[in-house]
Amino acid sequence: MRTLMKTGKKKEPGVNSLPNISRIDLIRKLRAYGCTGPYVGGSHPFMKNGELKFSIPNEHDNDIGPNLLSRILRRANISRDDWDRIE
């Protein structure tokens, strides 16, 4: 069940527990997990987890928020438990 935050935006359950992360730290952790890349292609760079390809955000000043991080992990087929164990 989704709940509304004070801003009126929908909030995914359990997403709050993921922190904001910089793009550099995201790439570092994905590589530590065994992913390769980033590679240039299309409008966004992408990385690979075995044969699975998933896009990552372009470089910009803001950190990656919990919702986007959750979607990236889902597309990369990385569980939350596995993500938390990556150093």
C-alpha positions in Angstrom: 0.0 0.0 0.0 1.3 3.4 -0.9 1.2 6.4 1.4 1.2 10.1 0.7 4.0 12.2 2.1 3.3 15.8 3.1 4.5 16.9 -0.4 1.7 14.9 -1.9 4.1 12.5 -3.7 3.6 8.8 -3.5 6.1 7.0 -1.4 7.1 3.4 -2.0 7.1 1.2 1.1 10.6 0.4 2.4 12.3 2.8 0.0 13.1 5.3 2.8 15.8 2.9 4.2 18.0 3.4 1.1 20.3 6.5 1.4 21.1 9.1 -1.2 24.2 8.1 -3.1 26.6 10.0 -5.5 26.9 8.7 -9.0 30.6 7.9 -8.4 29.7 5.8 -5.3 27.0 4.1 -7.2 29.4 3.1 -9.9 32.0 2.0 -7.4 29.5 -0.2 -5.5 28.1 -1.7 -8.7 31.7 -2.6 -9.9 32.5 -4.1 -6.5 29.4 -6.3 -6.9 30.8 -7.5 -10.3 29.0 -5.2 -12.8 31.0 -3.7 -15.7 30.9 -0.3 -17.2 29.7 2.4 -17.5 29.4 2.3 -21.2 28.2 5.0 -23.6 25.0 4.3 -25.4 21.8 6.1 -26.1 20.8 9.0 -24.0 22.1 7.5 -20.8 25.2 5.4 -19.9 24.6 1.8 -19.0 26.3 -0.9 -17.0 26.1 -4.7 -17.2 25.5 -7.4 -14.6 26.4 -10.5 -16.6 24.2 -10.3 -19.7 21.8 -7.9 -18.1 22.1 -4.3 -19.2 20.7 -1.4 -17.2 21.0 2.4 -17.5 22.4 4.7 -14.9 22.0 8.5 -14.6 24.1 11.0 -16.5 26.5 13.1 -14.5 25.0 16.0 -12.7 25.4 17.8 -9.4 22.7 16.1 -7.4 22.9 12.8 -5.6 20.8 9.8 -6.7 17.8 9.5 -4.4 16.3 6.4 -2.8 13.6 5.9 -5.4 15.9 6.0 -8.4 18.5 3.8 -6.6 15.8 1.3 -5.9 14.8 1.1 -9.6 18.4 0.8 -10.6 19.0 -2.1 -8.2 15.8 -3.8 -9.4 16.8 -3.5 -13.1 20.3 -4.8 -12.2 18.8 -7.7 -10.4 20.6 -6.8 -7.2 18.8 -7.6 -3.9 18.7 -5.1 -1.1 20.6 -7.6 1.1 23.4 -7.9 -1.5 23.6 -4.2 -1.9 23.9 -3.6 1.8 26.8 -6.1 2.0 28.9 -4.3 -0.7 31.6 -2.1 0.8 
